[in-house]
Amino acid sequence: SDEFPVNRSENSLEPIRALVTKQTHNNPNRKPHDTLLISTGKGKVRAGIFSRQHLLTTGLEPATCLPLLVEAQNRDMHCVVIDPNARTDREGMATFEASVRSLFDCHCELKEDEIEDGALGGDMDPSVPVDGSIFVLAHSASGGQLVRYLLNRQSAQFLSRIRSISFTDSTHSIQWVRNHPHLASLIQSSKSLYIKTFNPMRDEGNGEDSGGVECPKDQFWTHRFGEIRTIYSGTTEHSLSNWSARDSIWKHFDKNRDNAGTTSEDPN
């Protein structure tokens, strides 16, 4: 994968970067590829890193999205990892919107302060493939950013290509889309999964043994997140939720990939 762009001027805005699988265009018979989109949460972390602390103390795989990317490549999927914190976490929503819009919704309309001219190289496509489905892993604040982006751009191509979403400790609310039935249905349907970090102060049982277990939903939870299927991640640490729940994430994605060609089942 490649990282882009490179900042040419100290006076310009901090460039927005993403890690994108390299694409070549010399195969006219190229088959459609599904895309895995990963977005990390709010804070000091950069693209693909869920925890700086665990990167130093626990290891590369638990602290980053590397294991998820390996699984995606094993499935012959295209990979995109965006960096909502490129211009600090205060600009997270604007950065998320610019990243997704440029990569998925307007392939030829990259703003000068977002993507540097010529930074992608001769054989690099500034957009991801326009075919295939999109599978989204939205961690923490990125879950809220994703839902707000979909709410603001309901006619965009990105929404129509989403096949499945895994939210890990997401900050979104079903109340945001209560007047938009299509979106409300999407983020509560079998296409979506909410993975929750085990809280030993509120949840019953052993957090380390809770991975994949259905999470009880009280009135507050249902008001906030609706009827989305919710499971525990198998850890009590927020920043390790993607590592602990990696098998559950891929089980969810694979189930929706297997159902992609069927028409007899519920479209949700």
N, C-alpha and C positions, 0 to 999 in steps of 0.2 A: 504494500500500500504506500501511498504518497501523502505528504503533508503540504498544504498550500494555504496562503501564499507566503512569500518572503517580503518583509517590510523594507521599502527602499528609502524611506525618509523618516527621520526621528520626529519630524513635525506632523506626520500624518497620523490618523487614527490607528490604534492597534488593529492589525488585520484579523479577520475571522478565519479560523483554520478548521479543516476537517480531515480525517483520515479516510481515504476513498480507495477501493480496489482499483488497480490500474486496468484500463480498458484499451484493447487494440481493435482496429477496424479492418483488418485484412482478411477476415473470414466472412464471406457473404452468406454462409449457411449457419451463422451463429444462432444457437437456440436461446429462447427467453430464459432469463435467470431471475429467480426471486432475490429480494434484497433484504438483508438484516440491517436495520437502523438502530443504533445505540446512542442514547443521550444520558450523560451523567448528571448528577444533581448540582445544587447550588453550593458555592464555596470556593476554595482555592484550588480545587482539583482541575486538571485539564483533560483533554480528550482521552477517553478510554481508561481513566484512573478513577476508581471509586474511593480510595483512601490513601493519602500520603503516609499516614502513620503505619498502616499495615504493609505498605510497599517497603518500608524500612525494617519492620519488625517481624512480619509474618511471611511475606514472599510475593513474588511477581504475580502468580496466578490468582491467589485469593483477593489481591488488592486491585486488580485490573480486569478489563473485559477480554483478555487474551484467551481464556478457555472458551468463551462464547464464540469468538472469532474462529477458533480452530474447528469447533463443531459446525459453524456455518460453512466454512470451506470444505469440510468433509461432505456437506450436502450440496456442494457446488453452488453456493449462494454468493451473491455480490455483498460486500460489506461497506457500510458507511458509519463512521463514528464522528459525531459533531461535538463541538466545544462551546457550550452555552456561556462559559465563563471567560471567553477570549477577551472581552472588554470589561472584566470584573463582574461579580455576581449581581451588581446593581443593574447591569444592562442585559441580564440573562434572557428576558423575554424577547427583547429586540434582536438579540444575537441568535436565539433559537429561530425566530421568524425569518431572519435574513438567510440563515443556513438552509433551512428546509425549503424556503421559496426558491433560492438559487439552485439547489441541487435537484429538486423534484418538480417544481411548479412553473418555473420560467427559465428554461435552460439557456436561453440566449440573452437574458436581460440582467447581467451581473453588474451591480453598481461598482463604480471605480473604487470607492472606499471599502468595499467588501472583498473583492477578488482582484488581485493585482494583475495587470495586463501581462500576458505571456508567462505567467508563473507556473502554468500547468504543463508546459512542454509540448513538443510536437505531437506525440502519440497519446496524449492524455485527454480524455473527454471531460469537460467541466461539469457535466451532468452524469447522473447514474443512468443505467439503461431505462428506456421509456416503456419497456415491456416487463412482464412478470409482476408478482405480488410483493407487497412490502410487509415485513414483520418487524414490529417496533418493540424495543425494550426501553421503557421510560422509567428512570430511577429518580425517586424523591421529587424535587421541584420540577424536574423535566416532565413529570406526569401532568402537572398543572399547566406547564407551558404547552404541552402537546394538545390538551383539550381546548385551551384558549385559542391556539392556532387553528384547530379544526373549526371552532365556532366562528372565527373571523373569516375563514376562507372555505366555506362549505361547497363552493362550486369548483374548487381546485382539483387538479388531477391527482394530487397526493391522497386525498380522502378516498377517492374511488378505487385506488390501488391497495389500500390497507386491507390485509387479510387477517391479521391477528395482532393483538397488543398484550404485552405483559407489563403491568405496573408493579414496581417494587417500592413499597412505602411512599406511594404517590401522594401529592398534596392537592389533587383536583377535587372537585365536588360535583355531584350529579345535579345539584341545584343550578349550576351555571347553564345547563343545557335543557332545563325542564320545559322550555318553550320550543325546543327543537327536537321533535320525536326521533328523527333519523339518527342524530348523534347520541341521544339518550339511549336508544336501542343498541347502537354499536357498542358503547362502553359498559353495557350490562349484559350483552349477549354472550354466547359461547365462544365468540371470537376474542373476548377479553378475559383477563385473569388478574386478580389483585393478590400480590404476595406481601404478607405482613410480617415484620419482625416481631418475635415473641417478646412480650413485656412481662417479666417475672412478678411485677407488682400488681398486674391486673389479670393476667391470663393464668389459667389453671394448667398444671402439668409441668413437664420438663422441656425447656426451650430447645435443648440440643436434640431431643427426640421428636420434635414436633414437625419436622420437615415434611411438607406435602399434606399435612393433616388439615381438614376443613376447620376454618375459624368460625366460632359462634358469632352471630351478628345481632347486636342489640338494636334498640330503636334509634340511638344516636348514630350508630354505624350505617344503618340502612338509610337514614335521612341524608347522611353525608355522601355515601358511595352507591346507594341504590342496591340492586339485586345482583351485582357482579359476584361471580364465584370468588371466594376469598380463602386462601390457605396460608399456613405459617411457612416462613422461610427455613426454619430449622436452626436459627441462631438468635441470640439476644442482642447482637451488634448490628446496628443499622447499616454500617459500611461494608459488612460481609454478607448482606442479604442476597446479592446476586451470585456470589460464590456458593453459598450454602444451598440456594434454590436452583442451581444451574440445571439439574436433572428435571425439576418440575417445569422450568421455563421451556426446555426443549421438548418435553412431553406435550406441553400445550401447543407449541408451534407446530410440531410434527402432526398432531391430530388435525389441526386446521389445514396443513399442507395436504394431508391425505384426503380431506374433504373438499379440496379446492375444485375438483372436477365433477362433483356430484350435484345433482339438481333436485333429487327427491327429498332431501333433508331440509330442515328449517333454514332459510337463507341467513338467519342470524347465527 
